[in-house]
Amino acid sequence: MLLRLPGGGGDDPTSLLARFPDEAKMPLRRVGLDPVPDLAALRERAPVSRLKMPFGLRGWIVTGYEESRRVLAADPQTFSNDFSHMVGKVGIAADQDPGGLGFADPPAHTRLRHMLTPHFTTRALARQEPRVREIIEEALAGVAEAAARDGVVDLQEHFALPIPSRVIMELLGVEDDDQAEFQRLSTVRFDFNEGAASLDYIQEAIGLLRKTVARQRRNPGPGLIGAILSEYGDSIDDVELAGLADGVLTGGLETTVSMLALGSVVLLRDPALAARVRDDDAAVEPFVEEALRLLSVVQAGFPRFARTDITLGGKEIFAGDVVVCSLSGANRDARSGPQMDTVLLDRPPISHLAFGHGLHRCVGAELARLELRLAYPALLRRFPNLRLDGDPEALPYRELSMVYGLESLPVRVD
């Protein structure tokens, strides 16, 4: 099912993307690990700026930290996430609603999030930590095996991907036979070079999850899907639960894959920083927080739709306007502190926006932090002479993606 756009072109998978002006794609572009310079220049001129959009939409991009926090923390009567605001406006049909938390307002959002929260508490994560450590060790053994066999190892394939993939699949209770397909769909759905087909990949993934939910409704499994079905039964239908599981899958898989890979690049390009993270347990947590802030792999928040006229950053936003927060831009706002374009382990704690903020803050944030805090030092201790293979400037970064990342990460293990 491809998107059908006003004026034709519905069979061309790049037609939707082609209708967006280059300025609207700026928040999704990078130069290596950094946002494009134009984004910083835009923020310096004004933390809230008009954003050219197609289909007659009036849009805004928010690049300032405080302004982004205000939007993300706003109540849904001021800024709404409801998917229905998108229907018919960019060639999107009502039956393409991905469901889940990201495109829902209260009370539906409140009800669904309440079902998820108990599975991501500190106590729940403490029970998972031993298994996460096992998964990391299994991945590192795979790195060593590949290095012995091939010399050059793709750290994306053997380290960054298998750790969050195994963690999130086991958490959800996804069947082994479906895991490879879910991995593929999780990656391509965020790649905007796929154009209009991106929503079709979302629908594919949700279709697979609906089959999983239907099977587990008959025979609940040991994971989150089975637990929710056992506790809530018919009070949550298959469509709702598939959407909820899809949000957990995509929020906990591709984002953490990208963080593990890009964070490894940061470490391997700075041997002194890598040594501190490897040898000093106290340096691990501040590195993870700085890496999350600096890299901001989720480059922009879900679009918000203004439901009332509001003044933001000195600009008049009208009801019906579309507002997009650039998380990568906001997290590097110089008004938040010095040297925001680099990692400073001694920086006073900053409440960064890598996981969003407010009502829609990522429910799995602490699980991601757990994986990162355990995986980075484990990698450096297992392979103290790990180094990038080739020119660091030539790494194959994604060109245009909501979740920024690498296509591959070749390294050598000496």
C-alpha positions in Angstrom: 0.0 0.0 0.0 1.8 3.2 -1.2 0.7 6.6 -0.3 -1.7 8.3 -2.7 -0.7 11.9 -3.1 -2.9 14.8 -4.3 -2.1 15.4 -7.9 -0.9 11.9 -8.8 2.5 10.3 -8.4 1.2 7.8 -5.9 3.0 4.8 -7.4 6.4 6.5 -7.2 8.0 5.6 -3.8 10.0 8.9 -3.8 7.1 11.2 -4.8 6.2 12.2 -1.2 9.8 13.1 -0.4 10.2 15.0 -3.6 7.4 17.3 -2.7 9.2 18.5 0.5 11.6 21.4 -0.1 15.2 21.0 0.8 14.8 23.3 3.8 12.2 20.9 5.3 14.8 18.1 5.1 17.5 20.0 6.9 16.7 18.6 10.4 17.2 15.1 9.0 20.6 15.7 7.4 24.1 15.5 9.0 27.7 16.0 8.2 29.3 12.9 9.8 28.3 13.0 13.5 27.1 16.6 13.4 24.0 18.3 12.3 24.4 20.4 9.1 25.9 23.8 9.8 22.7 25.5 8.4 20.8 24.1 11.4 23.1 25.8 13.9 23.0 29.0 11.9 19.2 28.9 11.9 19.2 28.4 15.7 21.5 31.4 16.1 19.2 33.6 14.1 16.0 32.5 15.8 15.1 29.4 18.0 11.8 29.2 16.2 11.6 29.6 12.5 9.2 29.1 9.6 9.6 25.8 7.8 8.6 25.5 4.2 6.2 22.6 3.7 4.1 21.2 0.9 0.4 20.6 0.6 -0.5 24.1 1.9 0.7 23.3 5.4 2.1 26.1 7.5 5.1 24.8 9.4 7.6 25.7 12.1 10.9 24.3 13.2 12.1 24.7 16.8 15.8 24.5 17.2 16.2 26.2 20.7 16.4 24.0 23.8 14.0 25.9 26.1 11.5 26.4 23.2 11.6 22.7 22.4 11.0 21.8 26.0 8.0 24.0 26.1 6.5 22.4 23.0 7.3 18.9 24.2 5.9 19.5 27.7 2.7 21.3 26.4 -0.7 19.8 27.1 -2.5 18.2 24.2 -5.0 21.1 24.1 -2.0 23.3 23.1 0.0 20.9 20.9 -1.6 17.6 19.8 0.1 14.4 18.6 -3.2 12.8 17.3 -2.6 11.0 14.0 -6.0 12.2 12.7 -4.4 15.7 12.1 -2.2 14.1 9.4 -5.0 12.3 7.5 -5.6 13.8 4.1 -3.0 16.5 4.5 0.1 14.8 3.1 -1.5 12.1 1.2 -1.9 9.9 4.2 -5.1 7.8 4.6 -6.9 7.0 7.9 -6.1 3.3 7.5 -2.4 4.0 7.7 -2.5 5.0 11.3 0.5 3.3 13.0 -1.2 3.3 16.4 0.9 3.3 19.6 1.8 6.1 21.9 3.6 8.5 19.6 0.5 9.5 17.6 -2.0 9.5 20.5 -3.4 12.1 22.9 -5.0 11.4 26.3 -7.1 9.7 27.4 -6.0 6.9 24.9 -2.3 7.7 25.5 -2.7 7.6 29.2 -4.5 4.3 29.2 -2.0 2.6 26.9 1.1 4.0 28.6 -0.3 2.7 31.9 -0.1 -0.8 30.5 3.6 -0.4 29.5 5.1 1.5 32.5 5.3 -1.5 34.9 7.6 -3.3 32.5 10.2 -0.5 32.5 10.5 0.4 36.2 13.8 0.3 38.0 12.8 -3.0 39.6 11.8 -4.6 36.3 15.1 -3.5 34.7 17.1 -4.8 37.6 15.6 -8.3 36.8 16.7 -7.9 33.2 20.2 -6.7 33.8 21.8 -10.2 34.1 20.3 -11.3 30.7 21.4 -8.0 29.1 25.0 -8.7 30.3 24.8 -12.2 28.8 23.6 -10.8 25.5 26.4 -8.4 25.4 29.0 -11.1 26.0 27.4 -13.2 23.3 27.8 -10.3 20.9 31.4 -9.7 21.8 32.1 -13.4 21.3 30.6 -12.9 17.8 32.9 -10.0 17.2 36.0 -12.0 18.2 34.9 -14.9 16.0 34.4 -12.6 13.0 37.8 -10.9 13.6 39.6 -14.3 13.7 37.9 -15.3 10.5 37.8 -12.1 8.5 40.2 -9.6 10.1 37.9 -6.6 9.5 34.7 -6.7 11.4 31.5 -4.8 10.8 30.8 -3.6 14.4 27.3 -2.5 13.3 26.4 -6.1 12.3 28.2 -7.9 15.1 27.8 -5.6 18.1 25.4 -2.7 17.6 22.6 -4.7 16.0 22.4 -8.0 17.9 22.4 -6.5 21.4 19.3 -4.3 21.3 17.7 -6.7 18.8 17.9 -9.7 21.2 17.0 -7.6 24.2 13.9 -6.0 22.7 12.7 -9.2 20.9 12.9 -11.2 24.2 11.2 -8.4 26.1 8.3 -8.4 23.7 8.2 -12.2 23.2 8.6 -12.1 19.5 9.0 -15.5 17.9 12.5 -16.4 16.7 11.3 -17.0 13.1 10.0 -13.4 12.8 13.1 -11.6 14.3 15.1 -11.1 11.1 12.1 -9.6 9.3 11.4 -7.2 12.2 15.0 -6.1 12.2 14.8 -5.3 8.5 11.5 -3.3 8.8 12.8 -1.5 11.9 15.7 -0.1 9.8 14.0 0.8 6.5 11.0 2.5 8.0 13.2 5.4 9.3 15.2 5.8 6.0 13.6 8.7 4.2 15.4 7.8 1.0 12.7 5.1 0.9 10.3 8.0 0.3 6.6 7.3 0.4 7.2 3.6 1.0 8.2 4.3 4.6 4.6 4.2 5.9 4.2 0.9 4.1 7.0 -0.6 6.0 5.3 0.5 9.2 2.1 -1.2 8.1 4.1 -4.4 7.3 5.6 -4.4 10.8 2.3 -3.8 12.4 0.8 -6.6 10.3 3.4 -9.0 11.6 2.8 -7.9 15.2 -1.0 -8.4 14.8 -0.3 -12.0 13.9 1.9 -12.3 16.9 -0.7 -10.8 19.1 -3.4 -13.1 17.7 -1.3 -16.2 18.3 -0.5 -15.1 21.9 -4.1 -14.2 22.7 -4.7 -17.9 22.3 -1.6 -18.9 24.1 0.2 -16.0 25.9 4.0 -16.1 25.8 6.5 -15.1 28.4 7.2 -11.6 27.1 5.5 -8.2 27.3 2.8 -9.0 24.8 1.8 -12.1 26.7 1.9 -10.3 30.0 -0.4 -7.5 28.8 -2.8 -10.0 27.3 -2.9 -12.0 30.5 -3.5 -8.9 32.6 -5.9 -6.9 30.4 -7.4 -9.6 28.1 -10.2 -8.2 25.9 -9.9 -4.7 27.3 -7.2 -4.2 24.7 -7.8 -5.3 21.2 -5.2 -6.7 18.7 -4.9 -3.4 16.8 -4.1 -1.4 19.9 -1.6 -4.0 21.3 0.1 -4.4 18.0 0.6 -0.6 17.8 1.8 -0.5 21.4 4.3 -3.3 20.7 5.4 -1.6 17.5 6.3 1.5 19.5 8.4 -0.5 21.9 10.1 -2.4 19.0 11.0 0.7 17.0 11.8 2.9 20.0 14.0 0.2 21.6 15.7 -1.3 18.5 16.9 1.0 15.8 17.5 3.9 18.1 19.8 1.8 20.4 21.5 0.2 17.4 22.4 3.7 16.1 23.5 4.8 19.6 25.8 1.8 20.0 27.4 2.3 16.6 27.7 6.1 16.7 28.9 6.1 20.3 31.6 3.6 19.3 32.7 6.0 16.6 33.0 8.8 19.2 35.1 6.6 21.4 37.4 5.2 18.7 38.1 8.6 17.3 39.3 9.8 20.8 41.7 7.3 22.4 41.9 9.3 25.7 38.1 9.4 26.0 38.0 5.6 25.3 40.6 4.9 27.9 38.6 6.8 30.6 35.4 4.9 29.7 37.3 1.6 29.7 39.2 2.1 32.9 37.0 4.4 35.1 33.6 3.2 36.1 32.7 6.7 37.1 33.2 8.0 33.6 30.7 5.6 32.0 27.4 7.3 33.0 28.5 10.8 32.1 29.8 9.5 28.7 26.5 7.9 28.0 24.5 11.0 28.8 26.9 13.2 26.8 26.7 10.8 23.8 22.9 10.7 24.0 22.8 14.5 23.9 25.5 15.0 21.3 24.4 12.3 18.9 20.6 12.7 19.3 20.0 9.8 17.0 16.2 10.6 16.9 16.8 13.8 15.0 13.3 15.3 15.4 10.3 14.8 17.6 6.9 13.6 16.3 5.1 16.6 14.6 2.9 18.6 16.9 -0.2 20.3 15.7 -1.1 23.6 17.3 -4.7 23.6 18.6 -4.7 27.2 19.7 -2.8 30.4 18.8 0.4 30.7 20.8 3.5 32.8 21.0 6.7 30.7 21.0 10.2 32.1 20.8 8.8 35.5 19.8 6.8 34.0 16.9 3.0 33.8 16.5 1.9 30.2 15.9 -1.7 29.8 14.8 -4.1 26.9 15.4 -3.5 24.2 12.8 0.2 25.0 12.3 2.6 22.0 12.3 5.5 22.3 14.7 8.6 20.1 14.5 11.2 20.1 17.3 14.8 19.5 16.1 16.2 17.4 18.9 19.7 17.4 17.4 19.5 21.2 17.2 18.1 21.8 20.7 20.5 19.5 22.4 23.4 21.6 21.1 22.0 25.0 22.0 24.9 27.1 23.2 22.6 28.8 25.7 22.6 25.5 27.7 26.4 25.5 28.4 29.9 25.7 26.9 31.2 23.5 24.1 27.9 21.9 23.3 29.4 20.4 20.1 31.7 18.0 22.0 31.7 15.5 24.8 32.6 16.9 28.2 32.6 14.2 30.9 32.8 16.9 33.6 29.9 18.9 32.3 27.2 19.6 35.0 24.2 17.3 34.3 21.9 18.5 31.6 18.3 17.4 31.1 18.8 16.6 27.4 16.0 15.9 25.0 17.4 12.7 23.3 14.5 10.7 24.7 12.0 13.6 24.2 10.3 15.3 27.1 7.0 15.5 28.8 4.0 13.3 28.0 5.6 11.5 25.2 9.1 11.0 26.7 10.4 7.5 25.6 9.0 4.9 28.0 12.1 2.7 27.4 14.7 5.3 28.1 16.1 3.5 31.1 16.4 0.3 29.2 18.4 2.0 26.5 20.6 3.6 29.2 21.2 0.2 30.8 22.3 -1.3 27.5 24.6 1.6 26.7 26.2 1.7 30.1 27.0 -2.0 30.0 28.0 -2.4 26.3 30.5 0.5 25.8 33.0 -0.4 28.5 32.5 -4.2 27.8 33.5 -3.6 24.2 36.6 -1.5 25.1 37.7 -3.9 27.8 37.3 -7.0 25.6 39.1 -5.3 22.7 41.5 -2.7 24.1 43.2 -2.2 20.7 40.0 -1.8 18.7 40.4 0.7 15.9 38.5 2.0 12.9 39.4 0.4 9.6 40.1 3.2 7.0 39.3 6.9 7.0 36.9 7.9 9.7 35.6 10.6 7.4 34.6 8.0 4.9 32.2 6.0 7.1 28.8 5.3 5.4 26.4 7.4 7.3 22.7 7.5 6.3 21.9 10.4 4.1 18.4 11.3 5.2 16.8 9.5 8.1 14.6 10.2 11.1 16.8 7.9 13.2 20.4 8.8 12.2 22.9 6.0 12.0 25.5 4.1 9.9 25.1 1.5 7.2 28.2 -0.3 8.5 31.1 0.3 10.9 34.3 -1.6 9.8 36.9 -2.0 12.6 40.0 -4.0 13.2 40.7 -6.0 16.4 44.4 -6.4 17.0 
